[in-house]
Amino acid sequence: MNGIFIIAHAPLASALRQCVLHVFPDNPAGVVALDVQANMPPEETLAQARIIASGLRTPKMLVLVDVFGATPCNVAQKLVDGANSRLITGVNLPMLLRTVSYRNESLDALVSRALIGPTQGVMQVAITAPQNQTRPSHDKDQHDHQQ
């Protein structure tokens, strides 16, 4: 099982983790979060991230961050090795729920699944007759667990 590590500006990482645990309460140790505080030096944040990542005790890890180029992403880039871990920016709840749903797949497959989550989770919703809406599919697997 792949570990999932959320690194984002405070309090987003913890809030996303709490949402995931509300839907998937079975493995709280497999999803960890680090809230990056505005006043904390990047070196200290990286040290915290390494401690949290070592606590996952999984062979592979997917790191999800909020914004490319910001401190959480810069810290995560130093944490991710590319062989046993991958990094994706733009984390949101649809991405995260999909990632947790498929965390038993290979790391490469998990990355693909994670990248599809936001495209399927963001849509305009009709005010009337919601049963007539169609959900665009960008995924070959039509039997997903997307929320």
GROMACS elastic network, one bead per residue, 0.5 to 0.9 nm:
[ bonds ]
;  ai    aj funct       b0    kb
    1    30     6  0.82049   500
    1    58     6  0.67827   500
    1    59     6  0.78728   500
    1    60     6  0.75946   500
    1    61     6  0.89006   500
    1   103     6  0.58621   500
    1   105     6  0.74286   500
    1   106     6  0.85051   500
    2    30     6  0.75408   500
    2    58     6  0.61325   500
    2    59     6  0.69632   500
    2    60     6  0.50566   500
    2    61     6  0.53072   500
    2    62     6  0.69795   500
    2   100     6  0.89717   500
    2   103     6  0.53288   500
    2   104     6  0.62153   500
    2   105     6  0.77634   500
    2   106     6  0.78849   500
    2   107     6  0.70177   500
    2   110     6  0.85603   500
    3    29     6  0.84800   500
    3    30     6  0.50740   500
    3    31     6  0.61777   500
    3    32     6  0.80254   500
    3    53     6  0.86067   500
    3    56     6  0.62035   500
    3    57     6  0.79295   500
    3    58     6  0.57787   500
    3    59     6  0.79221   500
    3    60     6  0.62111   500
    3    62     6  0.61979   500
    3    63     6  0.83923   500
    3   103     6  0.74431   500
    4    30     6  0.62185   500
    4    32     6  0.63494   500
    4    33     6  0.84400   500
    4    56     6  0.83159   500
    4    60     6  0.88289   500
    4    61     6  0.57045   500
    4    63     6  0.59672   500
    4    64     6  0.74892   500
    4    96     6  0.88117   500
    4    99     6  0.80535   500
    4   100     6  0.76849   500
    4   103     6  0.80321   500
    5    13     6  0.89610   500
    5    30     6  0.83124   500
    5    31     6  0.59217   500
    5    33     6  0.56370   500
    5    34     6  0.77947   500
    5    49     6  0.89900   500
    5    52     6  0.84424   500
    5    53     6  0.72394   500
    5    56     6  0.85078   500
    5    61     6  0.70719   500
    5    62     6  0.61937   500
    5    64     6  0.61694   500
    5    65     6  0.85205   500
    6    12     6  0.89522   500
    6    13     6  0.55604   500
    6    14     6  0.80862   500
    6    16     6  0.80132   500
    6    17     6  0.75765   500
    6    31     6  0.76765   500
    6    32     6  0.62349   500
    6    34     6  0.62806   500
    6    35     6  0.83610   500
    6    62     6  0.85078   500
    6    63     6  0.58463   500
    6    65     6  0.59108   500
    6    66     6  0.83935   500
    6    91     6  0.80917   500
    6    96     6  0.89699   500
    7    10     6  0.89745   500
    7    12     6  0.84247   500
    7    13     6  0.56924   500
    7    14     6  0.88004   500
    7    32     6  0.86725   500
    7    33     6  0.58263   500
    7    35     6  0.61825   500
    7    36     6  0.70216   500
    7    49     6  0.81821   500
    7    63     6  0.72119   500
    7    64     6  0.62130   500
    7    66     6  0.71568   500
    7    72     6  0.57043   500
    7    73     6  0.76518   500
    7    75     6  0.86401   500
    7    76     6  0.73786   500
    8    11     6  0.76060   500
    8    12     6  0.58426   500
    8    14     6  0.84770   500
    8    33     6  0.80288   500
    8    34     6  0.66193   500
    8    35     6  0.54873   500
    8    36     6  0.58304   500
    8    64     6  0.81114   500
    8    65     6  0.53496   500
    8    66     6  0.52239   500
    8    67     6  0.77803   500
    8    71     6  0.84619   500
    8    72     6  0.54403   500
    8    73     6  0.79858   500
    8    91     6  0.86031   500
    9    12     6  0.58052   500
    9    13     6  0.68109   500
    9    34     6  0.83702   500
    9    35     6  0.54939   500
    9    37     6  0.65042   500
    9    38     6  0.76685   500
    9    65     6  0.86909   500
    9    66     6  0.73111   500
    9    67     6  0.88035   500
    9    70     6  0.89481   500
    9    71     6  0.82383   500
    9    72     6  0.67830   500
   10    13     6  0.65267   500
   10    14     6  0.75867   500
   10    15     6  0.87861   500
   10    34     6  0.80601   500
   10    36     6  0.52599   500
   10    37     6  0.56658   500
   10    38     6  0.78406   500
   11    14     6  0.57640   500
   11    15     6  0.61773   500
   11    16     6  0.87630   500
   11    34     6  0.88254   500
   11    35     6  0.56729   500
   11    36     6  0.78921   500
   11    37     6  0.83828   500
   12    15     6  0.50406   500
   12    16     6  0.60486   500
   12    17     6  0.85421   500
   12    34     6  0.89429   500
   12    35     6  0.67533   500
   12    36     6  0.89453   500
   12    66     6  0.83080   500
   13    16     6  0.52897   500
   13    17     6  0.62632   500
   13    18     6  0.87214   500
   13    32     6  0.85893   500
   13    33     6  0.53203   500
   13    34     6  0.58976   500
   13    35     6  0.53127   500
   13    36     6  0.82584   500
   13    65     6  0.82791   500
   13    66     6  0.83962   500
   14    17     6  0.50414   500
   14    18     6  0.61623   500
   14    19     6  0.86925   500
   14    32     6  0.82675   500
   14    33     6  0.56291   500
   14    34     6  0.68624   500
   14    35     6  0.63760   500
   15    18     6  0.51150   500
   15    19     6  0.63388   500
   15    20     6  0.87620   500
   15    33     6  0.89141   500
   16    19     6  0.51070   500
   16    20     6  0.63067   500
   16    21     6  0.87030   500
   16    33     6  0.83214   500
   16    92     6  0.77629   500
   16    93     6  0.66011   500
   16    96     6  0.79047   500
   17    20     6  0.50868   500
   17    21     6  0.61870   500
   17    22     6  0.85984   500
   17    28     6  0.87178   500
   17    31     6  0.68814   500
   17    32     6  0.69322   500
   17    33     6  0.64715   500
   17    96     6  0.86944   500
   18    21     6  0.50784   500
   18    22     6  0.61760   500
   18    23     6  0.88755   500
   19    22     6  0.50786   500
   19    23     6  0.66489   500
   19    24     6  0.86155   500
   19    93     6  0.78210   500
   19    97     6  0.88024   500
   20    23     6  0.52630   500
   20    24     6  0.57595   500
   20    25     6  0.76101   500
   20    28     6  0.88409   500
   20    31     6  0.83551   500
   20    93     6  0.79339   500
   20    96     6  0.73255   500
   20    97     6  0.63653   500
   20   100     6  0.78744   500
   21    26     6  0.77869   500
   21    27     6  0.79939   500
   21    28     6  0.64332   500
   21    31     6  0.84250   500
   22    25     6  0.59260   500
   23    97     6  0.81262   500
   24    27     6  0.71749   500
   24    28     6  0.80600   500
   24    97     6  0.85039   500
   24   100     6  0.78820   500
   24   101     6  0.84705   500
   25    28     6  0.62505   500
   27    30     6  0.55623   500
   27    31     6  0.74087   500
   28    31     6  0.56962   500
   28    32     6  0.76569   500
   29    32     6  0.66948   500
   29    55     6  0.85322   500
   29    56     6  0.67761   500
   30    56     6  0.62966   500
   30    57     6  0.85852   500
   30    58     6  0.80920   500
   30   100     6  0.89321   500
   31    56     6  0.79487   500
   31   100     6  0.81562   500
   32    52     6  0.73373   500
   32    53     6  0.80639   500
   32    55     6  0.89746   500
   32    56     6  0.75806   500
   33    49     6  0.88509   500
   33    52     6  0.80308   500
   34    45     6  0.85137   500
   34    48     6  0.79512   500
   34    49     6  0.68707   500
   34    52     6  0.78914   500
   34    72     6  0.88453   500
   35    72     6  0.85609   500
   36    39     6  0.87182   500
   36    40     6  0.73914   500
   36    42     6  0.88381   500
   36    45     6  0.67859   500
   36    71     6  0.77437   500
   36    72     6  0.64633   500
   37    40     6  0.55033   500
   37    41     6  0.87258   500
   37    45     6  0.83332   500
   38    41     6  0.83666   500
   40    43     6  0.83329   500
   40    44     6  0.66397   500
   40    45     6  0.66817   500
   41    44     6  0.54705   500
   41    45     6  0.64585   500
   41    46     6  0.88095   500
   42    46     6  0.60538   500
   42    47     6  0.85712   500
   42    71     6  0.67652   500
   42    72     6  0.84535   500
   42    74     6  0.82824   500
   42    75     6  0.66555   500
   43    46     6  0.51023   500
   43    47     6  0.62556   500
   43    48     6  0.87238   500
   43    75     6  0.80632   500
   44    47     6  0.50201   500
   44    48     6  0.62537   500
   44    49     6  0.85651   500
   45    48     6  0.50957   500
   45    49     6  0.60993   500
   45    50     6  0.86774   500
   45    71     6  0.88291   500
   45    72     6  0.83419   500
   45    75     6  0.70431   500
   46    50     6  0.61817   500
   46    51     6  0.86871   500
   46    72     6  0.89589   500
   46    75     6  0.54599   500
   46    76     6  0.76384   500
   46    78     6  0.76994   500
   46    79     6  0.73137   500
   47    50     6  0.52203   500
   47    51     6  0.64363   500
   47    52     6  0.87946   500
   48    51     6  0.51794   500
   48    52     6  0.62365   500
   48    53     6  0.85697   500
   49    52     6  0.51343   500
   49    53     6  0.59741   500
   49    54     6  0.85370   500
   49    75     6  0.78881   500
   49    76     6  0.78963   500
   49    79     6  0.74369   500
   50    53     6  0.50705   500
   50    54     6  0.61156   500
   50    55     6  0.86353   500
   50    79     6  0.68525   500
   51    54     6  0.52865   500
   51    55     6  0.64559   500
   52    55     6  0.51348   500
   52    56     6  0.68497   500
   53    56     6  0.53972   500
   53    57     6  0.78111   500
   53    61     6  0.82309   500
   53    79     6  0.85520   500
   54    57     6  0.61132   500
   54    58     6  0.85116   500
   55    58     6  0.85294   500
   56    59     6  0.87554   500
   56    61     6  0.82998   500
   57    60     6  0.87981   500
   58    61     6  0.69295   500
   59    84     6  0.67535   500
   59    85     6  0.87228   500
   60    83     6  0.83995   500
   60    85     6  0.55497   500
   60    86     6  0.85485   500
   60   106     6  0.87616   500
   60   107     6  0.68689   500
   61    80     6  0.85231   500
   61    84     6  0.63838   500
   61    86     6  0.66760   500
   61    87     6  0.88374   500
   61   107     6  0.75715   500
   62    80     6  0.86567   500
   62    84     6  0.85994   500
   62    85     6  0.54885   500
   62    86     6  0.50325   500
   62    87     6  0.61014   500
   62    88     6  0.77590   500
   62    99     6  0.88316   500
   62   107     6  0.73419   500
   62   110     6  0.80790   500
   62   111     6  0.76405   500
   63    76     6  0.71381   500
   63    79     6  0.89384   500
   63    80     6  0.76253   500
   63    85     6  0.71711   500
   63    86     6  0.60322   500
   63    88     6  0.63684   500
   63    89     6  0.85054   500
   64    73     6  0.85884   500
   64    76     6  0.84495   500
   64    86     6  0.85114   500
   64    87     6  0.59209   500
   64    88     6  0.50300   500
   64    89     6  0.58315   500
   64    90     6  0.75062   500
   64    91     6  0.57111   500
   64    92     6  0.89910   500
   64    96     6  0.82604   500
   65    68     6  0.76020   500
   65    72     6  0.62494   500
   65    73     6  0.58429   500
   65    76     6  0.76098   500
   65    87     6  0.75708   500
   65    88     6  0.63530   500
   65    90     6  0.61728   500
   65    91     6  0.56173   500
   66    70     6  0.83541   500
   66    72     6  0.72983   500
   66    73     6  0.74115   500
   66    88     6  0.86240   500
   66    89     6  0.55257   500
   66    91     6  0.50651   500
   66    92     6  0.76893   500
   67    70     6  0.57904   500
   67    71     6  0.84772   500
   67    72     6  0.74387   500
   67    73     6  0.65276   500
   67    89     6  0.57746   500
   67    90     6  0.55886   500
   67    91     6  0.79727   500
   68    71     6  0.86038   500
   68    72     6  0.82311   500
   68    73     6  0.56374   500
   68    74     6  0.79799   500
   68    88     6  0.87651   500
   68    89     6  0.57107   500
   68    90     6  0.72599   500
   69    72     6  0.80538   500
   69    73     6  0.58219   500
   69    74     6  0.62395   500
   70    73     6  0.54796   500
   70    74     6  0.62102   500
   70    75     6  0.87177   500
   71    75     6  0.60250   500
   71    76     6  0.84323   500
   72    75     6  0.52449   500
   72    76     6  0.61089   500
   72    77     6  0.86540   500
   73    77     6  0.60800   500
   73    78     6  0.87836   500
   73    87     6  0.84642   500
   73    88     6  0.88147   500
   73    89     6  0.72392   500
   74    77     6  0.51983   500
   74    78     6  0.67334   500
   74    79     6  0.89127   500
   75    78     6  0.53954   500
   75    79     6  0.64530   500
   75    80     6  0.89575   500
   76    80     6  0.60340   500
   76    87     6  0.71988   500
   77    80     6  0.54272   500
   77    81     6  0.80599   500
   77    87     6  0.72736   500
   78    81     6  0.76701   500
   79    85     6  0.86669   500
   80    83     6  0.82809   500
   80    84     6  0.78565   500
   80    85     6  0.54668   500
   80    86     6  0.61317   500
   80    87     6  0.67106   500
   81    84     6  0.64057   500
   81    85     6  0.58699   500
   81    86     6  0.74088   500
   82    85     6  0.52562   500
   82    86     6  0.55587   500
   82    87     6  0.81455   500
   83    86     6  0.76026   500
   84   107     6  0.80275   500
   85   107     6  0.76037   500
   86   107     6  0.76722   500
   86   108     6  0.84227   500
   86   111     6  0.75768   500
   87   111     6  0.85235   500
   88    91     6  0.73030   500
   88   111     6  0.77844   500
   88   114     6  0.83249   500
   88   115     6  0.80626   500
   90    95     6  0.87906   500
   90   118     6  0.88281   500
   91    94     6  0.84555   500
   91    95     6  0.62904   500
   91    96     6  0.68689   500
   91   114     6  0.89812   500
   91   118     6  0.83631   500
   92    95     6  0.54179   500
   92    96     6  0.62075   500
   92    97     6  0.87481   500
   92   117     6  0.86158   500
   92   118     6  0.70325   500
   93    97     6  0.60202   500
   93    98     6  0.84685   500
   93   117     6  0.85454   500
   93   118     6  0.81031   500
   93   121     6  0.84499   500
   94    97     6  0.52749   500
   94    98     6  0.61736   500
   94    99     6  0.85151   500
   94   114     6  0.85717   500
   94   117     6  0.52357   500
   94   118     6  0.56007   500
   94   119     6  0.87247   500
   94   120     6  0.78472   500
   94   121     6  0.53362   500
   94   122     6  0.81595   500
   94   146     6  0.73299   500
   94   147     6  0.69786   500
   95    98     6  0.52924   500
   95    99     6  0.60998   500
   95   100     6  0.87399   500
   95   113     6  0.81307   500
   95   114     6  0.51814   500
   95   115     6  0.68455   500
   95   116     6  0.72892   500
   95   118     6  0.53115   500
   95   119     6  0.87230   500
   95   120     6  0.89790   500
   95   121     6  0.77582   500
   96   100     6  0.62048   500
   96   101     6  0.85285   500
   96   114     6  0.70391   500
   96   117     6  0.76249   500
   96   118     6  0.89633   500
   97   100     6  0.52342   500
   97   101     6  0.61473   500
   97   102     6  0.88192   500
   97   114     6  0.86572   500
   97   117     6  0.79384   500
   97   145     6  0.86020   500
   97   146     6  0.72149   500
   97   147     6  0.72770   500
   98   102     6  0.64044   500
   98   103     6  0.85334   500
   98   110     6  0.88783   500
   98   113     6  0.67571   500
   98   114     6  0.61249   500
   98   116     6  0.84065   500
   98   117     6  0.58581   500
   98   144     6  0.84418   500
   98   145     6  0.69724   500
   98   146     6  0.58698   500
   98   147     6  0.78584   500
   99   102     6  0.53673   500
   99   103     6  0.58359   500
   99   110     6  0.64274   500
   99   111     6  0.79624   500
   99   113     6  0.65597   500
   99   114     6  0.52175   500
   99   115     6  0.89800   500
   99   117     6  0.79234   500
  100   103     6  0.50831   500
  100   104     6  0.85099   500
  100   114     6  0.89974   500
  101   104     6  0.81279   500
  101   144     6  0.86800   500
  101   145     6  0.66905   500
  101   146     6  0.81404   500
  102   105     6  0.57932   500
  102   106     6  0.89760   500
  102   109     6  0.85583   500
  102   110     6  0.63854   500
  102   113     6  0.74444   500
  102   114     6  0.87480   500
  102   145     6  0.87147   500
  103   106     6  0.79117   500
  103   107     6  0.81117   500
  103   110     6  0.64338   500
  104   107     6  0.85507   500
  104   110     6  0.81508   500
  105   108     6  0.81503   500
  105   109     6  0.60829   500
  105   110     6  0.59503   500
  106   109     6  0.52085   500
  106   110     6  0.60636   500
  106   111     6  0.86841   500
  107   111     6  0.62396   500
  107   112     6  0.87753   500
  108   111     6  0.51804   500
  108   112     6  0.65012   500
  108   113     6  0.87885   500
  109   112     6  0.51111   500
  109   113     6  0.62138   500
  109   114     6  0.85910   500
  110   113     6  0.50184   500
  110   114     6  0.60275   500
  110   115     6  0.86139   500
  111   114     6  0.50552   500
  111   115     6  0.62416   500
  111   116     6  0.88111   500
  112   115     6  0.52800   500
  112   116     6  0.65347   500
  113   116     6  0.53120   500
  113   117     6  0.65493   500
  113   139     6  0.82003   500
  114   117     6  0.53209   500
  114   118     6  0.77665   500
  115   118     6  0.66216   500
  115   119     6  0.76194   500
  116   119     6  0.54347   500
  116   120     6  0.63662   500
  116   121     6  0.85333   500
  116   138     6  0.68030   500
  116   139     6  0.69018   500
  117   120     6  0.53929   500
  117   121     6  0.58739   500
  117   122     6  0.85844   500
  117   146     6  0.74011   500
  118   122     6  0.59069   500
  119   122     6  0.57049   500
  119   123     6  0.80031   500
  119   136     6  0.86032   500
  119   137     6  0.86725   500
  119   138     6  0.75764   500
  120   123     6  0.72653   500
  120   135     6  0.73614   500
  120   136     6  0.67495   500
  120   137     6  0.68582   500
  120   138     6  0.73007   500
  120   139     6  0.87644   500
  120   146     6  0.79819   500
  121   146     6  0.78274   500
  121   147     6  0.77228   500
  123   135     6  0.81664   500
  123   136     6  0.87430   500
  125   128     6  0.88520   500
  125   130     6  0.73177   500
  125   133     6  0.78560   500
  126   129     6  0.69866   500
  126   130     6  0.59109   500
  126   132     6  0.89423   500
  126   133     6  0.73916   500
  127   130     6  0.69172   500
  128   131     6  0.86982   500
  128   132     6  0.89091   500
  129   132     6  0.56955   500
  129   133     6  0.75477   500
  130   133     6  0.54460   500
  130   134     6  0.89213   500
  131   134     6  0.82758   500
  137   140     6  0.77909   500
  137   141     6  0.89462   500
  137   142     6  0.77087   500
  138   141     6  0.89075   500
  139   142     6  0.67781   500
  139   144     6  0.87780   500
  140   143     6  0.89347   500
  141   144     6  0.61695   500
  143   146     6  0.88642   500
